[in-house]
Amino acid sequence: MSYPETEIDKIGSELHELTEAYAAKAESLASDPYFRAAIVKTSVSGFTWSLYHAFDGPVERRALAEELTIQRDATTASYEATYRRGAACERPLLQAIDHVQVAIPRGGEGDARRFYGDFLGLGEQPKPANLAARGGCWFESGSVKVHCGVEDPFHAARKAHIAFRVDSVAALTSRAREAGFETSQDEPLPGHDRVYIYDPFGNRLEFLRPTSTSESA
């Protein structure tokens, strides 16, 4: 395919303008941490534009014209796909854990209050009227929310578990044993102190604290 010199210059200019425009847009979005992850930097077109200017002869420029056209179209498609992906993931789907739920047997609210309220220090929150009839109880302290829901028939979660961060694993373990709650150890978790404590129904809960080494890493 042959191109008149004016068409070659036009293709090169369009490619250059396209690359510059998208580079400016990417730069303006670079401060957005969610969008930054979706930005795909494309250097091929810029390289082709530099190569285009490296040749002065019409024969060489004509040879590059078709490549410039391909690069122009590919760049457009690449950037458009990038921004479509960026728009889709501009904000993460999952923002935080609102609450966790543990199962308790029917009539176990008293033991749940003794463990989650008295022992762990979570304040009880009233359940909405339309849910209170199901039984169970809700606890909350700051961003930590634990819902105890009645399961009938009940099966304790001896493997699946929730992990809570605490200030002192040793102190909590000592208190749990004094209160008569079952505790157990597992294989060491690098960078953490941890212990498993079982609630009165046999549900396993993990309590851990990063060691000073992991905190400074």
PEVENHU-V983723 format. One record per pair of residues at least 24 apart in sequence whose C-alpha atoms are under 10 Angstrom apart, sorted by the first residue. I is the first residue (numbers start at 1). J is the second residue. Records with the same first field share a line. If there is no record, write none. Layout:
I = J + J
This chain:
1 = 62 + 63 + 65 + 66
2 = 59 + 62 + 63 + 65 + 66
3 = 58 + 59 + 61 + 62 + 63 + 65 + 66
4 = 58 + 62 + 65
5 = 58 + 59 + 61 + 62 + 65
7 = 62 + 65
8 = 52 + 58 + 61 + 62 + 63 + 64 + 65 + 66 + 68 + 69
9 = 52 + 61 + 62 + 65
10 = 65
11 = 65 + 66 + 67 + 68 + 69 + 71 + 72
12 = 45 + 48 + 49 + 50 + 52 + 53 + 61 + 64 + 65 + 68 + 69 + 71 + 72
13 = 49 + 68
14 = 68 + 69 + 72
15 = 45 + 46 + 48 + 49 + 68 + 69 + 70 + 71 + 72 + 73 + 75 + 76
16 = 45 + 46 + 48 + 49 + 50 + 68 + 72
18 = 45 + 72 + 75 + 76 + 79
19 = 43 + 44 + 45 + 46 + 49 + 72 + 75 + 76 + 79
20 = 46
22 = 75 + 76 + 79 + 80
23 = 79
26 = 79 + 83
32 = 90 + 91
33 = 90 + 91
34 = 86 + 87 + 89 + 90 + 91 + 92
35 = 82 + 83 + 85 + 86 + 87 + 88 + 89 + 90 + 91
36 = 86 + 90
37 = 85 + 86 + 89 + 90
38 = 82 + 83 + 84 + 85 + 86 + 87 + 88 + 89 + 90
39 = 79 + 82 + 83 + 85 + 86
40 = 78 + 79 + 81 + 82 + 83 + 86
41 = 78 + 79 + 82
42 = 75 + 78 + 79
43 = 75
44 = 71 + 74 + 75
45 = 70 + 71 + 72 + 74 + 75
46 = 71
48 = 72
96 = 143
97 = 143 + 144 + 145
98 = 143 + 144 + 145 + 146
99 = 138 + 139 + 140 + 143 + 144 + 145 + 146 + 147
100 = 138 + 144 + 145 + 146 + 147 + 148 + 162
101 = 138 + 145 + 146 + 147 + 148 + 149 + 162
102 = 136 + 146 + 147 + 148 + 149 + 150 + 151 + 156 + 157 + 161 + 162 + 199 + 201 + 203 + 204 + 205
103 = 136 + 147 + 148 + 149 + 150 + 151 + 152 + 154 + 155 + 156 + 157 + 201 + 202 + 203
104 = 135 + 136 + 137 + 147 + 148 + 149 + 150 + 151 + 152 + 153 + 154 + 155 + 156 + 157 + 199 + 200 + 201 + 202 + 203
105 = 135 + 136 + 148 + 149 + 150 + 151 + 152 + 153 + 154 + 155 + 156 + 201
106 = 134 + 135 + 136 + 149 + 150 + 151 + 152 + 153 + 154
107 = 135 + 136 + 150
108 = 135 + 136 + 137 + 148 + 149 + 150 + 200 + 201
109 = 135 + 136 + 137 + 138 + 148 + 149 + 150
110 = 136 + 137
111 = 199 + 200 + 201
112 = 136 + 137 + 138 + 139 + 148 + 199 + 200 + 201
113 = 137 + 138 + 139 + 148
114 = 199 + 200
115 = 176 + 179 + 181 + 198 + 199 + 200 + 201
116 = 140 + 146 + 147 + 148 + 199 + 200
117 = 141
119 = 172 + 175 + 176 + 179 + 181
120 = 172 + 176
122 = 146
154 = 201
155 = 201 + 202 + 203
156 = 198 + 199 + 200 + 201 + 202 + 203 + 204
157 = 198 + 201 + 202 + 203 + 204 + 205
158 = 198 + 201 + 202 + 203 + 204 + 205
159 = 203 + 204 + 205
160 = 203 + 204 + 205 + 206
161 = 196 + 198 + 203 + 204 + 205 + 206
162 = 196 + 203 + 204 + 205 + 206 + 207
163 = 194 + 195 + 196 + 204 + 205 + 206 + 207 + 208
164 = 194 + 205 + 206 + 207 + 208 + 209
165 = 194 + 206 + 207 + 208 + 209 + 210
166 = 193 + 194 + 206 + 207 + 208 + 209 + 210
167 = 207 + 208 + 209 + 210
168 = 193 + 194 + 207 + 208 + 209 + 210
169 = 193 + 194 + 195 + 196 + 206 + 207 + 208 + 209 + 210
170 = 194 + 195 + 208 + 209
172 = 197 + 207
173 = 197 + 207
190 = 214
191 = 215 + 217
